[in-house]
């Protein structure tokens, strides 16, 4: 809070004029224009909104040298084709036909050099979509005009690029996260990118970075028409909305509407600008659905996901304000204004959401790790336990596994050790066996303690040569251990390959081999 107050104070009280890029003077020319349209002639001040739309407008004005701040004049226009005359001499001509893919001429800035003295300016403006707003003109140097454009749109530019970067990060991050959270992050990331592209395309500065204004216009319209669909898709990652049949139907209706609208545009049946009301209705419907669900949560005292409700309601309020402005006042300061603030809210929610989701995911992952440790680890030996073994066998059985190997090991004479030497020696024999199994088999197999003195090794992949070598080393190590101990220590084993007969047949044959080895071992000791 203190930093915020200090920042605002310094911003309003400090100025380093000589260090800025706006040292060149710039003037806004608003008055004494003559407009000719629909067989009418008016003296007006700019910006000017036409009450009755026209396809063609003529703008005229006489300029004197002392009212100009530099050698260039610039102005911004919506979807025009302009012919510009200075002293009745044509200095710029644009074709009034439709652009590629039946798109109207894109909105953009005009900037042209003017004489060093008095002159008459005439702008003949044609728009296939009808003209409604005429903006003021700027006079100054090229650098002053350029800086003014950037300064007016710096918020939209910065927010758009930051949101695109964060959105792309969410999409990439969703690849490495599993479950419902992954899908939600992906939808949130794509929706954020789409929103940022829309806001940037409508900023007056887009052509300063990408001079292909037709591309900017196409991206702007596509992102705008896609936005309701993406927001609905994001909402459907929440159970509260997924369980609402209307929302699912609405999602597919939006999808069908986009397909139809795009086809109609590219077949030149209708223009996108004539169908903006479709998106406006979709946006208002989404806002109402969110409000209804939010009120339902409050009534039932459900606090889950309230943060996303609040964020979307605030964002929706800003967008709704711009929609209302579009139909009521036809604003001269651009089609969107408050939606940019909505993007700020979205950016803040993204930051919160990413931190919250990652924190929640990390905590859940830690809990899951503890649960897995408790559920599938044998506390004494740190081998996987009987439950883990049963899961593995079920997996191999369901997958019709026909390769790999199984080794079953059984500690000999455990009862004798417990009765004659004490249970601490019996426990030592069990943990010693587990350590040997881990030492020799952990790199190539899963090691399980399946009972008191029973162990199992399972590997999906192996070579016979490698297996025989590891088993031989294991048996030799067990004999070395036996020579060092004060109690009788030996391990009976049986092993075999998993083949086409399946996992269950392999277990039977390996178990039989282990008991034969145990019998032979006891017989050898008796002899």
C-alpha positions in Angstrom: 0.0 0.0 0.0 2.8 2.4 0.9 4.6 1.6 -2.4 1.4 2.3 -4.3 0.8 5.7 -2.7 4.5 6.7 -3.2 4.3 5.6 -6.9 1.2 7.7 -7.5 2.7 10.7 -5.7 6.0 10.5 -7.7 4.0 10.1 -11.0 2.1 13.3 -10.3 4.9 15.4 -8.9 8.0 14.5 -11.0 8.6 15.2 -14.7 11.9 15.0 -16.7 10.9 16.7 -19.9 14.3 16.5 -21.5 14.5 12.7 -20.9 11.2 11.9 -22.6 10.4 10.9 -26.2 7.5 13.4 -26.4 9.5 16.6 -26.7 8.2 17.4 -30.2 5.0 19.4 -30.1 1.7 17.8 -31.2 -1.6 19.5 -31.8 -5.1 18.1 -32.1 -7.2 19.6 -34.9 -10.9 19.4 -34.1 -12.7 22.5 -35.4 -13.8 24.1 -38.6 -14.3 21.0 -40.7 -16.8 20.7 -43.5 -18.5 17.3 -43.9 -20.4 16.4 -47.0 -22.5 13.2 -46.8 -25.9 12.0 -48.0 -26.3 15.2 -50.1 -25.8 17.3 -46.9 -23.1 19.8 -46.0 -22.3 20.6 -42.3 -19.7 22.6 -40.5 -18.6 20.3 -37.6 -16.0 19.7 -34.9 -14.3 16.3 -34.6 -14.8 13.6 -33.5 -18.2 13.5 -35.1 -20.9 10.7 -34.9 -23.2 10.5 -37.9 -26.8 10.1 -36.9 -27.6 8.6 -40.3 -24.9 6.4 -41.7 -23.3 6.9 -45.1 -21.1 4.9 -47.4 -19.3 8.0 -48.6 -18.1 11.2 -46.8 -16.1 14.2 -48.0 -14.0 16.0 -45.3 -12.7 19.4 -46.2 -10.6 22.1 -44.3 -8.2 24.9 -45.0 -5.0 24.8 -43.0 -2.7 27.8 -42.2 0.9 27.3 -41.5 0.8 28.7 -38.0 -1.8 26.2 -36.7 0.3 23.2 -37.6 2.8 21.6 -35.1 4.9 19.8 -37.7 5.1 18.6 -41.3 2.7 15.6 -41.0 -1.0 15.1 -40.4 -2.5 11.8 -39.2 -5.9 10.4 -38.5 -7.6 7.1 -37.6 -10.5 5.7 -39.5 -12.8 2.6 -39.2 -12.8 0.3 -42.3 -12.3 3.0 -44.9 -10.9 3.4 -48.4 -9.5 7.0 -48.7 -8.5 9.3 -51.4 -6.6 12.2 -50.0 -6.1 15.5 -51.8 -3.9 18.5 -51.0 -4.7 21.6 -53.0 -6.8 19.3 -55.3 -3.7 17.1 -56.0 -4.2 13.4 -55.2 -1.5 12.2 -52.7 -3.0 8.9 -51.6 -5.4 6.5 -53.3 -7.0 3.3 -51.9 -9.1 0.8 -53.7 -12.6 0.7 -52.3 -13.2 -3.0 -53.1 -13.3 -5.7 -50.5 -10.1 -7.1 -49.3 -9.0 -10.8 -49.4 -11.5 -13.4 -48.1 -14.3 -10.8 -48.6 -13.1 -8.8 -45.6 -13.8 -5.1 -45.7 -10.9 -2.6 -45.7 -9.3 -2.8 -42.2 -9.3 0.1 -39.8 -6.0 1.9 -39.6 -4.0 5.1 -39.2 -3.2 7.4 -42.1 -0.1 9.6 -41.9 1.0 11.9 -44.8 3.3 14.9 -45.3 1.8 18.3 -45.8 3.3 21.5 -47.5 5.2 24.1 -45.5 2.5 26.8 -45.8 -1.2 27.2 -46.2 -3.1 24.5 -48.1 -6.5 22.9 -48.6 -7.1 19.3 -47.4 -9.8 17.1 -48.9 -10.5 13.5 -47.8 -12.9 11.3 -49.8 -13.8 8.4 -47.5 -15.7 5.3 -48.7 -16.7 2.4 -46.4 -18.5 -0.7 -47.7 -19.9 -1.2 -44.1 -21.2 2.4 -43.8 -19.4 5.2 -41.9 -20.5 6.3 -38.5 -17.6 8.0 -36.7 -15.1 10.6 -38.0 -12.1 11.1 -35.7 -10.0 14.3 -35.1 -6.7 14.9 -36.9 -3.3 15.3 -35.4 -0.5 17.6 -36.6 3.2 17.2 -35.7 6.4 15.4 -36.6 6.4 11.7 -37.4 8.0 10.9 -34.0 5.5 13.0 -32.1 2.5 11.3 -33.9 4.1 7.9 -33.4 4.7 8.5 -29.7 1.1 9.8 -29.2 -0.3 6.6 -30.7 1.9 4.4 -28.5 1.1 6.5 -25.4 -2.6 6.3 -26.0 -2.5 2.5 -26.3 0.3 1.5 -23.9 -2.1 -0.1 -21.5 -3.7 -2.3 -24.1 -0.3 -3.3 -25.6 1.4 -4.2 -22.3 -1.6 -6.0 -21.0 -2.2 -8.0 -24.2 1.4 -9.2 -24.4 1.6 -10.1 -20.7 -1.7 -12.0 -20.9 -0.5 -13.8 -24.1 2.7 -14.9 -22.3 0.9 -16.1 -19.2 -1.8 -17.8 -21.3 0.9 -19.6 -23.3 2.6 -20.6 -20.0 -0.7 -22.1 -18.8 -1.2 -24.1 -22.0 2.4 -25.4 -21.8 2.1 -26.1 -18.1 -1.2 -28.1 -18.6 0.8 -30.7 -20.6 2.8 -31.6 -17.4 -0.2 -31.7 -15.0 -2.6 -34.6 -14.9 -6.3 -34.7 -14.2 -9.1 -32.1 -14.2 -6.6 -29.3 -13.3 -4.8 -29.9 -16.7 -8.0 -29.4 -18.7 -8.9 -26.3 -16.7 -5.5 -24.7 -17.1 -5.6 -25.4 -20.9 -9.0 -23.8 -21.4 -8.0 -20.8 -19.2 -4.7 -20.3 -21.1 -6.4 -20.5 -24.5 -9.2 -18.1 -23.4 -6.6 -15.7 -22.1 -4.7 -15.7 -25.3 -7.9 -15.2 -27.3 -8.9 -12.2 -25.1 -5.5 -10.6 -25.4 -5.5 -10.9 -29.2 -9.0 -9.3 -29.3 -8.0 -6.4 -27.1 -4.7 -5.9 -29.0 -6.4 -6.0 -32.5 -8.8 -3.2 -31.5 -6.0 -1.0 -30.1 -5.1 1.8 -32.5 -1.4 0.8 -32.3 -1.6 -2.7 -33.9 -0.4 -1.5 -37.3 2.8 -0.1 -35.7 4.0 -3.6 -34.9 2.3 -5.6 -37.7 1.7 -3.5 -40.8 -0.5 -6.2 -42.3 -3.8 -4.6 -41.2 -5.9 -7.2 -42.9 -4.3 -9.9 -40.7 -5.0 -7.8 -37.6 -8.6 -7.4 -38.6 -9.0 -11.1 -39.3 -7.5 -12.0 -35.9 -9.6 -9.5 -34.2 -12.9 -10.7 -35.6 -12.0 -14.4 -35.2 -10.9 -13.9 -31.6 -14.0 -11.9 -30.8 -16.4 -14.5 -32.2 -14.4 -17.3 -30.5 -14.4 -15.7 -27.1 -17.9 -16.8 -25.8 -17.2 -20.4 -26.9 -13.9 -20.5 -25.1 -15.4 -18.9 -21.9 -18.2 -21.5 -21.9 -15.6 -24.3 -22.5 -13.6 -23.0 -19.5 -16.8 -22.9 -17.3 -17.5 -26.5 -18.2 -14.3 -27.6 -16.5 -16.2 -26.8 -13.2 -18.8 -29.4 -12.0 -21.3 -26.7 -11.2 -21.6 -25.8 -14.8 -20.9 -29.2 -16.3 -24.0 -30.5 -14.5 -26.2 -27.8 -16.1 -27.6 -29.3 -19.3 -28.4 -25.8 -20.7 -24.7 -24.9 -20.5 -23.6 -28.0 -22.4 -26.3 -27.3 -25.1 -25.3 -23.7 -25.2 -21.7 -24.6 -25.8 -22.5 -26.7 -28.9 -24.9 -24.0 -30.1 -22.0 -21.5 -30.0 -19.8 -23.9 -31.9 -22.4 -24.3 -34.6 -23.0 -20.5 -34.8 -19.3 -19.9 -35.3 -19.1 -22.4 -38.2 -22.1 -20.8 -39.9 -20.9 -17.3 -39.3 -17.5 -18.0 -40.7 -19.0 -19.8 -43.8 -21.3 -16.9 -44.4 -18.5 -14.4 -44.2 -16.1 -16.2 -46.5 -18.9 -16.9 -49.0 -19.7 -13.2 -49.0 -23.3 -13.8 -47.9 -23.0 -11.4 -44.9 -20.4 -9.4 -43.1 -19.0 -10.1 -39.6 -19.9 -6.6 -38.5 -23.6 -7.4 -39.2 -23.5 -10.3 -36.8 -21.8 -8.7 -33.8 -25.2 -8.9 -32.0 -24.9 -12.7 -32.0 -21.7 -12.5 -29.9 -23.3 -9.8 -27.7 -26.2 -12.1 -26.9 -23.9 -15.0 -26.2 -21.9 -12.8 -23.8 -24.9 -11.6 -22.0 -26.2 -15.1 -21.7 -23.0 -16.3 -20.2 -23.0 -13.5 -17.7 -26.6 -14.4 -16.6 -25.6 -18.1 -16.3 -22.7 -17.2 -14.1 -24.9 -14.9 -11.9 -27.5 -17.6 -11.5 -24.9 -20.2 -10.5 -23.3 -17.8 -8.2 -26.6 -16.9 -6.5 -27.4 -20.6 -6.2 -24.0 -21.2 -4.5 -24.7 -18.4 -2.0 -28.2 -19.7 -1.2 -26.8 -23.2 -0.6 -23.8 -21.8 1.3 -21.3 -23.4 -1.2 -18.0 -21.5 -1.2 -16.2 -23.7 -3.8 -15.1 -21.8 -6.9 -16.5 -18.5 -5.7 -13.3 -16.7 -6.8 -13.8 -17.6 -10.5 -17.5 -16.5 -10.2 -16.4 -13.1 -8.8 -13.7 -12.6 -11.4 -16.0 -13.5 -14.3 -18.8 -11.3 -13.0 -16.5 -8.3 -12.8 -15.1 -9.0 -16.2 -18.6 -9.5 -17.6 -19.7 -6.2 -16.1 -16.9 -4.3 -18.0 -17.7 -6.1 -21.2 -21.5 -5.5 -20.8 -20.7 -1.8 -20.3 -18.9 -1.7 -23.7 -21.8 -3.6 -25.3 -24.3 -1.0 -23.9 -22.1 1.9 -25.1 -22.0 0.3 -28.6 -25.8 0.3 -29.0 -26.6 3.5 -27.0 -23.9 6.1 -27.7 -21.8 4.8 -30.6 -18.7 6.1 -28.8 -16.1 7.9 -30.8 -13.3 6.8 -28.5 -13.3 3.2 -29.8 -15.5 0.1 -29.7 -14.0 -1.1 -26.5 -12.9 0.9 -23.5 -13.9 -0.8 -20.3 -13.2 -4.3 -21.6 -9.5 -3.4 -21.3 -10.1 -3.0 -17.5 -11.8 -6.4 -17.7 -8.5 -7.8 -19.1 -6.7 -6.3 -16.1 -9.1 -8.2 -13.8 -8.5 -11.4 -15.9 -4.7 -10.8 -15.6 -5.0 -10.5 -11.8 -7.2 -13.6 -11.7 -4.7 -15.5 -13.9 -1.9 -14.6 -11.5 -4.0 -15.7 -8.5 -5.3 -18.8 -10.2 -1.9 -20.0 -11.3 -0.4 -19.6 -7.8 -3.5 -21.1 -6.2 -3.7 -24.1 -8.6 0.1 -24.8 -8.4 0.0 -24.6 -4.6 -3.1 -26.8 -4.4 -1.6 -29.2 -6.9 1.6 -29.4 -5.0 -0.1 -30.0 -1.7 -2.3 -32.6 -3.2 0.7 -34.3 -4.8 2.5 -34.3 -1.5 -0.6 -35.8 0.2 -0.9 -38.4 -2.5 2.8 -39.3 -2.1 2.2 -39.8 1.7 -0.9 -41.8 1.0 0.9 -44.0 -1.6 3.7 -44.4 0.9 1.3 -45.6 3.6 -0.8 -47.7 1.3 1.9 -49.5 -0.8 5.1 -49.4 1.3 6.1 -52.0 3.8 7.2 -50.1 6.9 9.8 -52.6 8.1 11.6 -53.3 4.8 10.7 -50.2 2.7 9.8 -52.6 -0.1 6.4 -52.4 -1.9 3.8 -54.3 0.1 1.2 -57.0 -0.7 -1.3 -54.4 -1.9 1.1 -53.0 -4.4 2.0 -56.6 -5.5 -1.7 -57.4 -6.1 -2.2 -54.2 -8.2 0.9 -55.1 -10.3 -0.4 -58.7 -10.9 -3.8 -57.4 -11.9 -2.2 -54.9 -14.3 -0.1 -57.6 -16.0 -3.1 -59.9 -16.1 -5.4 -57.3 -17.7 -2.7 -56.4 -20.2 -2.2 -60.1 -21.1 1.5 -59.7 -20.4 3.7 -62.4 -22.1 7.2 -61.1 -21.3 9.3 -60.4 -18.3 10.3 -62.5 -15.4 9.2 -63.3 -11.8 11.4 -64.3 -8.9 9.9 -65.5 -5.6 12.2 -65.6 -2.6 11.4 -67.2 0.8 13.5 -66.8 3.9 14.4 -70.3 5.4 14.1 -71.1 9.0 12.4 -67.9 10.2 10.5 -69.7 13.0 13.7 -71.4 14.2 15.5 -68.0 14.3 12.6 -66.4 16.2 12.3 -69.2 18.7 16.0 -69.9 19.3 17.6 -66.5 18.9 14.8 -64.0 19.5 12.5 -61.9 17.3 15.0 -59.2 16.9 17.2 -61.7 14.9 14.2 -62.7 12.9 13.5 -59.1 12.0 17.1 -58.7 11.1 16.9 -61.6 8.7 13.9 -60.1 7.0 15.4 -56.6 6.6 18.7 -58.1 5.5 16.9 -60.1 2.8 15.0 -56.9 1.7 18.3 -55.0 1.4 19.8 -57.7 -0.7 16.8 -57.7 -3.1 17.0 -53.9 -3.4 20.7 -54.0 -4.0 20.6 -56.4 -6.9 17.1 -56.0 -8.4 15.9 -52.4 -7.8 17.4 -51.2 -11.1 15.6 -53.7 -13.3 12.5 -54.9 -11.3 9.9 -54.1 -8.7 10.6 -55.6 -5.3 7.7 -56.7 -3.0 7.3 -58.1 0.5 4.3 -60.3 -0.1 4.2 -61.9 3.4 6.1 -62.3 6.7 9.2 -64.0 5.1 8.0 -64.0 1.5 9.3 -61.8 -1.3 8.6 -61.3 -5.0 10.5 -59.7 -7.8 8.7 -58.7 -11.0 10.2 -57.2 -14.1 8.4 -56.4 -17.4 11.6 -56.2 -19.4 14.8 -58.2 -19.1 17.3 -60.4 -21.0 17.9 -63.9 -19.8 21.7 -63.3 -19.8 21.2 -60.3 -17.5 18.7 -62.1 -15.3 21.0 -65.1 -14.7 23.9 -62.8 -13.9 22.0 -60.8 -11.3 20.5 -63.9 -9.7 23.9 -65.5 -9.4 25.3 -62.4 -7.8 22.3 -62.3 -5.4 22.8 -65.9 -4.3 26.5 -65.5 -3.8 25.8 -62.4 -1.6 23.3 -64.3 0.4 25.9 -67.0 1.1 28.4 -64.4 2.1 25.9 -63.0 4.6 25.2 -66.4 6.0 29.0 -66.9 6.8 29.0 -63.7 8.8 25.9 -64.3 10.9 25.5 -66.1 14.2 22.1 -67.5 13.2 21.3 -69.8 10.3 20.5 -67.6 7.3 19.6 -68.8 3.8 17.1 -67.9 1.1 15.1 -70.2 -1.2 14.3 -68.8 -4.6 12.4 -69.8 -7.8 12.3 -67.8 -11.0 11.0 -68.0 -14.5 10.0 -66.2 -17.6 6.4 -64.9 -18.2 5.3 -66.4 -21.5 2.1 -66.8 -23.6 0.6 -69.0 -20.8 0.1 -65.8 -18.8 1.1 -64.3 -15.4 -0.9 -66.8 -13.3 0.8 -69.9 -14.8 4.2 -68.3 -14.4 3.5 -67.6 -10.7 2.5 -71.2 -10.1 5.6 -72.6 -11.8 7.9 -70.2 -10.0 6.3 -70.9 -6.7 6.8 -74.6 -7.3 10.4 -74.0 -8.2 11.0 -72.0 -5.0 9.5 -74.8 -2.8 11.7 -77.3 -4.6 14.7 -75.1 -3.9 13.7 -74.9 -0.2 13.2 -78.6 0.0 16.6 -79.3 -1.7 18.2 -76.8 0.7 16.9 -78.5 3.8 17.7 -81.9 2.4 21.3 -80.8 1.7 21.7 -79.5 5.2 20.3 -82.7 6.7 22.8 -84.8 4.6 
